[in-house]
Amino acid sequence: MTQALDANNLVPVTGKQMLWLPGAAVETADALTKSVASLNYGVTTESEPSLVNTPMVIWPGPEASLELGPLLEQLGQQVAYQEATLIDFRQPDPAIAALWGSLDDGVMGGVSASQVQWREGLRLVGEVSTANSGGFASIRTRNLEPPLNLGQWQGTVLSAQGDGQRYKWILRDTSGWDSLAYCRSFDTEADRLSTVRTPFLEMVATRRARTVPEASSLNPAQLYSMQLMLSKFEYDGELNPAFQPGAFELTVQSLGVYRQGPKPVIVLPGENAAESAQLITAAGLTGVVRQGKSFAVIGTSDKLPPEVEPAIIGAIFEFFR
């Protein structure tokens, strides 16, 4: 017998923290990666990272392709996110797999049919038809007991690969089978993995594809069910502009959660402290510079934020010594 899922066991797990080393040589990044691996940090040199789980940006000095001033201005305006994985569908346990089942337009006389498959993730596949006034296919979870509490987060993150159609991500915060459904439509690209970030406050309260403007916002502290749907309808009678009847396929690799995080700390291993402090303060950021055998915090704060431990700062300065 499959063990029932206890929603209390669904705990968001934060992934590896990343250090952004803009414009650095590959050899430098590889060497730093080895140096900080034991502290559970990775290194990226992407030209425009999304600042997800990126608590620090290291200015590599003259070898950087972007000047310090423009970089700080960019960072001061960019939103940083903290993300955590809730479910990795590529490695589901039996209790997770047992949650999901098909729910199609057959409940209203249609002939669409979907299936849940587990291959490289959670796969919604099947045939959708508009015959007999139908036009939707979906998979949905059984109710979670107790409900899932994501009240400390701002929204969900789906890592999904589709077929070019527009799907719906649906959450419910009450246990009734036909209770209000909070929806957010998202587009997919064929053969390309996309990150779908959905703010809880922007999910639309609906009942059978009709919006309910007087409804309160979704309560993420008590989520009872989840659903993925392909429908010919958007909301209030409007048609899904990307809908195509026939075969469809959507694969979700993971479900995560996110919230806006603090601005990254700027680490300056070899810069002039006085000049850098002015630039960092003007950008509304906090930085770290050498001070003897230790370091000093400059800019908008004189203390490191709690998510940045002195040990990683020490390791970075030792590497660039």
N, C-alpha and C positions, 0 to 999 in steps of 0.2 A: 504494500500500500504506500502511495506517495505521501510523504509528510507534508502537512499543511504549512503554508507560509505564515510566519509571524512577522507582521509589518514592522515590528520593533527591531527586527534584524536587518532591515533595509537602512543602512547607515551610509551617508555620503562619504566617500573615501577620496581625499585629495591626492592628486598625482604628483609626480616629481616637480619640484620647483625649478624654474629656469632662470639663468643669468643671460641677459642680452649683451652681447659684445659686438656692437654695430661696426661694420666695416673692417673687422680684424681679419688677418690672414688665417687660412684654414689650419695651418700648422699651430698657430697660437691657440685657436679654439680647441683643437684636439688635445693639446697639452693641458689646457685649463680643465677640460672635461675630466681627464684622468686625475687631476689634482683635487677636484671637489667631489668626485663620485662617492667617496665614503661618507660625505655629508648629505647625500641624497639630492644633489643638485645636478642639473644638466646645463648645457651651454648652447645658445643659438646665435647665429650671425645673420639671420634673415634681415633683409633691407627694411621691411616694415612689419614687424611682428604684431600680433594681436594683443600683446600684453596680458595674456591669460596665464595665471600662476607665475608671473614674472616680478618678483619682489625687488630685484636690483638690476640696474643697467650699469655696465662697466665702460668707462670711457678709455679706450686703449691708447689715446694720445695721437701722435703725428700719423700713425699708420691708418687711422680711421678715415673713411671716405666722406664723412659728414662732419662739418665744423661743430664745435661744442654749442655755440649759441643757438643755431637753428635746431639742433637736436633737443636741447632743453625746452625750447619753445614748443616743439612738437609734442614732447612728453607732457608738458603742462596742460595741453589741450586734449590729450588722448585719454579715453576711458580705460581703466585697468579692471580686470575681472578676476575673481577667484572662482574656480570651477572644481567640482568633485564628481566622481563617478558614482551613480546610484546602482545601476545594473549593467553589467557587461553581457550583452546578449550573445556574444560569441562563445561564452563559457557559462551558460545558464545552469543552475542546479535544478533538479526535478521539480521542486516546489514552484520555482519561477515559471518553468515550462507549463506546468499544470494550470496556471492561472488563466492562460489565454485560450479563447475559443472564437469561432466564427459567429457573426451576427450580420445577416444580409437582408436584402429587401424581400425575401420570402415571407417575412413576418407581415407584409402588407400585400402579398400576392405576386411579387416580382419573381424573376428567375435567375438573378445574379447569384454567384457562388464564390466563396472565398475559402482559403485554407491557411492554416498556420504551419509554416515549415521552419525548421531549425537548421539552416545551412549558412555559415558565415554570419550569423546573426538571426534576429527575429524577422521572418519573411512573411509579408502579406501578399498572397498570390491568388489568381483566379480569373474569372470572366465576369465582367459587369455588363448588364443589358438594360435597355430602357423599355423592354417589352412589358406588357401588363402593368403599365404605370410605375415600373420600378426604376432603378438607376443608382443603387448604392450597394457597396460591399464593405465589410469591416471586420476587424477582430477586436475583441474587448476582454478585459479581465473580469473575473469574478470579484465581488466586493472584498476589499482588504479589511481584515479584522485583527487587531484594531486598525483604524484608518492611519494612513501614512502622514507623518507630521513633517512638513517641509517649510514650516513657518519662519525659519531663520534664513531662508533663501528668497531670491527675487524671481526666479523662473527656472524653466527646464532647458536642457540642451540635448537635442537628438543628433546623433551622428548617423545620417541616413543616405542611402543611394536609391534613386527611383528610376522612372522611365520617362521623365519629361512631363508627367501629369501633376496636377495640384491635389494634395491630400489634406486631410484634417487631423489635427492632434486634439484629443478631447479628454478633459478631466471632469470628475464629479466630486462635489464635497458633501453630498448626502447619500444615504444608502439606498434610496428607492430606485428601482430598475428604470423607471421612466422619469427620473428626477431631472432637474436642470442640467444641461450639458454645457460646459464652458469650452469654447472652441477657438482654435487658431489655424487658419489655412496656411499651407506652406508649399512652395514650388520645389520641384526636383529636376535634376539633370540626369539624362541617361548616361550610365556608365561613369558617373562621377560622384564621389562622396561629398556631401554637404554638411555643414554645421548649422543646425536650426535652433536658434536661441529664441525662446518664447517667454516674454514677461508675464507673470501671473496676472498683473493688473490690466493687461491688454487682451486677455481671453474674453470672448464674447459669450454672454449667457444666452443660450438658445433652448428651444423646445421643438423638436422635430423640424430643424432648419429654419425656425422662425425666431428672430431675436426677441429678447424679453428686456426692454430698456429699463424697466422699473426694478429689476433684480439687483441684488447687492453683488459686489465683486467676489470672485472666487476666494474661498478661504483655504490657503495652502497648508494650514495646520491640521486639516482633517480631510485628506484625499482618500476617497473610497474606491475609485476605479479609474482605469485608463483605457483609451480606445484610439485606434487608427482607422481612418475611413477614406474611401474614394467615393465621391458622390457627384452626380451631374449638377447638383444644386450648390450654390454658395449659401446665401442667406436671404430670407424674405422673398423667395421666388426668383432671385437672380441666378443665372446659370454659371457654372464653373467654366471659365474661359479656356481652360486647358483640357477639359474632359474629352476622352475618347472611349466609346464603348468597345468592348472586346477584352483581350487579355491584358493584365496589368501585373506589376511586380514592384514591391517596395521592400527594401531590406534596411532594418535599423540595427546598427552594430552596438550602440550603447545609449543609455539614458543617463543623463547627468543633471546637475543643478548648478546654478551660478548666482553670484551676487557681485555688486560693484565693490572693488577692492581699493586699497589705498594706492596713491601714486608710488611708483618705484623709487627706491633710494638710488642716488647717483654716486657711484664709487669712482673716485679719481686718484689712481695710484701715483701719478706723477705730475699733476697740475699745480699751478700756483694757487694756494689756498685763498688769498685775498681776492684775486680776480674771479676765481670760480665761485666764491661765496656770493658775490654780487649777482652773477648770472643765475645761479641756482635760486636765490631768494626772489629775483624778479620773475622767475617762472613758477613760483609757488611750490618749489620742491625742496627736498632735504637731501644733503649730500654727505659724503665721508671722504676725508683727506688724511694723509699721513700726519702724525705728530710724534716726532721722536721714534720710539720703538712701538708706539701704539697708534691710535687714530683719533681724530676729532670729528664731531658731527656739526655740520654747518647748514645754513639755509634757513628754512622756516621753522625748524625745530633744533634743539640742542641734544636730543635723545633719539636713539634708534627706535623705530616702531617695534612692537612686541613680536611681529612675525619675522624679524631679521635678527639672528643671533650673532653675537660678537665673534664666534668661532669662524663663521663663513667670511666675515670681513677680514679676520686675521689671515685666513687661507689665501684670500685674493691678494692681499698686500704682500704676502710671502712669495707668491707666484711671480708677481711683477717686480720683485726686488732687483 
